[in-house]
Amino acid sequence: MTDEKRRPRPAAQYGPTGDAVARNLKDLREARGLTIYGLSGALNKAGRPITPSAIAKIEKKQRQVSVDDLMALAIVLNVNPSALLFPRDDSPGTIVELLPGRYEDGGEIRATAWHVWQWADGETQLFDHPDAEKSIDARIKYIQQARPPRRGRVEMARALQEFHGAEGERLDGTSVD
């Protein structure tokens, strides 16, 4: 490769999720009384070795986390992956930026912390997302695409029951009035 075709590798770009992972990793590690070396040892035992220096770099936002690293960290720290991905706040008044940027219509890519956690736990689609629809059809489509089949069937039945309850009739067609 010639020098003119060789381009420097861009520095790792951290968005709000990368920031949250770095902060949450350190907080969770310390809350469990683990040193960087202890966490590294636990990851090695789990089959996903990450060196102590790599862990330190993750916490300092000098190294990004792969999805496999994220899964191993969540398992070793005994948390769900969302506990690493999102701010440790679920206050309805707190706004969480999900992506650094804006949609073409100017809407920011963010939602309330409560809603983000509901979405992360699979409880709801991200209705604050500018492209989302709030109809029952959109909710069913979300469940079909976002949830595994057995869980999805249960959640679709619940969503339909809630929708029909809100509309003033039961699933059997009788009115709740």
C-alpha positions as CSV (number, residue, x, y, z in Angstrom):
1,M,0.0,0.0,0.0
2,T,1.4,3.4,-0.9
3,D,1.7,6.2,1.5
4,E,-1.0,8.3,-0.3
5,K,-3.5,5.5,0.2
6,R,-2.6,4.8,3.8
7,R,-4.8,6.7,6.2
8,P,-4.4,7.0,9.9
9,R,-6.8,5.0,11.9
10,P,-9.4,7.3,13.5
11,A,-9.4,7.5,17.3
12,A,-12.1,5.6,19.0
13,Q,-15.2,7.8,19.2
14,Y,-17.2,7.6,22.3
15,G,-20.9,8.4,22.4
16,P,-23.2,8.5,25.5
17,T,-23.4,4.7,25.6
18,G,-19.6,4.3,25.6
19,D,-19.4,6.8,28.4
20,A,-22.0,4.9,30.4
21,V,-20.2,1.6,29.9
22,A,-16.9,3.0,31.1
23,R,-18.5,4.6,34.2
24,N,-20.7,1.7,35.0
25,L,-17.9,-0.8,34.7
26,K,-15.8,1.0,37.2
27,D,-18.7,1.6,39.6
28,L,-19.9,-2.1,39.4
29,R,-16.4,-3.4,39.8
30,E,-15.7,-1.3,42.8
31,A,-19.1,-2.0,44.3
32,R,-18.1,-5.7,44.3
33,G,-14.8,-5.0,45.8
34,L,-12.9,-6.2,42.7
35,T,-9.6,-4.7,41.6
36,I,-8.8,-4.5,38.0
37,Y,-6.7,-7.5,38.4
38,G,-9.5,-9.4,40.2
39,L,-11.9,-8.6,37.4
40,S,-9.4,-9.7,34.8
41,G,-8.9,-13.0,36.6
42,A,-12.6,-13.6,36.8
43,L,-13.0,-12.9,33.1
44,N,-10.1,-15.3,32.3
45,K,-11.9,-18.0,34.3
46,A,-15.1,-17.3,32.4
47,G,-13.3,-17.8,29.1
48,R,-13.1,-14.2,27.9
49,P,-9.7,-13.0,29.0
50,I,-9.3,-9.2,29.2
51,T,-6.0,-8.0,30.6
52,P,-5.9,-5.6,33.5
53,S,-4.5,-2.9,31.3
54,A,-7.4,-3.3,28.9
55,I,-9.9,-3.0,31.7
56,A,-8.2,0.2,32.9
57,K,-8.3,1.5,29.3
58,I,-12.0,0.7,29.1
59,E,-12.7,2.6,32.3
60,K,-10.7,5.6,31.0
61,K,-12.5,5.5,27.7
62,Q,-9.3,4.6,25.8
63,R,-10.6,1.2,24.6
64,Q,-14.0,0.3,23.3
65,V,-15.9,-2.8,24.4
66,S,-16.9,-5.4,21.9
67,V,-20.3,-7.1,22.3
68,D,-18.6,-10.3,23.5
69,D,-16.6,-8.3,26.1
70,L,-19.9,-6.6,27.2
71,M,-21.6,-10.0,27.6
72,A,-18.6,-11.4,29.6
73,L,-18.5,-8.4,31.8
74,A,-22.2,-8.6,32.6
75,I,-21.9,-12.3,33.4
76,V,-18.9,-11.9,35.6
77,L,-20.3,-8.8,37.4
78,N,-23.7,-10.6,37.8
79,V,-25.8,-7.9,36.1
80,N,-27.8,-7.7,32.9
81,P,-26.1,-6.1,29.9
82,S,-28.3,-3.0,30.3
83,A,-26.7,-2.3,33.7
84,L,-23.5,-1.6,31.8
85,L,-25.1,0.2,28.8
86,F,-27.3,2.8,30.5
87,P,-27.0,5.3,33.2
88,R,-27.8,3.9,36.7
89,D,-30.8,6.2,36.9
90,D,-34.4,5.5,36.1
91,S,-36.0,8.8,37.1
92,P,-38.8,9.8,34.9
93,G,-37.4,13.3,34.8
94,T,-33.9,12.4,33.7
95,I,-33.2,12.6,30.0
96,V,-30.9,10.0,28.5
97,E,-29.1,10.7,25.3
98,L,-29.0,7.4,23.3
99,L,-27.0,8.6,20.3
100,P,-25.1,11.7,19.7
101,G,-26.9,13.4,16.9
102,R,-30.2,14.4,15.5
103,Y,-32.7,13.0,13.1
104,E,-33.4,14.8,9.9
105,D,-36.5,16.4,11.4
106,G,-34.4,17.8,14.2
107,G,-35.6,15.4,16.9
108,E,-32.8,14.4,19.3
109,I,-32.1,10.7,19.9
110,R,-33.0,10.6,23.6
111,A,-35.7,9.6,26.0
112,T,-36.5,9.7,29.7
113,A,-34.4,7.4,31.8
114,W,-37.6,5.5,32.9
115,H,-38.6,4.9,29.3
116,V,-35.1,3.8,28.3
117,W,-35.1,1.2,31.0
118,Q,-38.6,0.0,30.1
119,W,-37.3,-0.3,26.5
120,A,-34.1,-2.0,27.5
121,D,-36.0,-4.6,29.6
122,G,-38.2,-5.3,26.6
123,E,-41.3,-3.9,28.3
124,T,-42.1,-1.3,25.6
125,Q,-40.8,0.0,22.3
126,L,-39.0,3.3,22.3
127,F,-42.1,5.4,21.7
128,D,-40.1,8.6,22.1
129,H,-38.3,7.5,18.9
130,P,-39.5,9.9,16.2
131,D,-40.2,7.0,13.8
132,A,-42.3,5.0,16.2
133,E,-46.0,4.6,15.9
134,K,-48.2,4.3,19.0
135,S,-50.9,2.0,17.5
136,I,-51.6,-1.5,18.6
137,D,-50.4,-2.7,15.2
138,A,-47.0,-1.1,15.8
139,R,-46.9,-2.6,19.3
140,I,-47.6,-6.1,18.0
141,K,-45.0,-5.7,15.2
142,Y,-42.5,-4.6,17.8
143,I,-43.1,-7.6,20.0
144,Q,-42.9,-9.9,17.0
145,Q,-39.5,-8.5,16.0
146,A,-38.0,-7.8,19.4
147,R,-39.0,-10.7,21.6
148,P,-38.5,-14.5,21.3
149,P,-41.6,-16.4,20.2
150,R,-42.9,-17.8,23.5
151,R,-42.3,-14.6,25.4
152,G,-43.7,-12.7,22.5
153,R,-47.0,-14.6,22.5
154,V,-47.6,-13.9,26.1
155,E,-46.7,-10.2,25.7
156,M,-48.9,-9.9,22.6
157,A,-51.8,-11.3,24.5
158,R,-51.2,-8.8,27.3
159,A,-50.8,-5.9,24.9
160,L,-54.1,-6.8,23.2
161,Q,-55.8,-7.1,26.5
162,E,-54.5,-3.7,27.6
163,F,-55.5,-2.2,24.3
164,H,-59.0,-3.5,24.4
165,G,-59.3,-2.6,28.1
166,A,-58.3,0.9,27.2
167,E,-60.9,1.0,24.4
168,G,-63.7,0.0,26.8
169,E,-64.2,-3.6,25.8
170,R,-63.0,-7.0,26.8
171,L,-61.3,-9.5,24.6
172,D,-64.6,-11.4,24.5
173,G,-66.2,-8.3,22.9
174,T,-68.3,-7.3,25.9
175,S,-68.2,-3.8,27.2
176,V,-66.5,-2.9,30.5
177,D,-69.1,-0.2,31.1
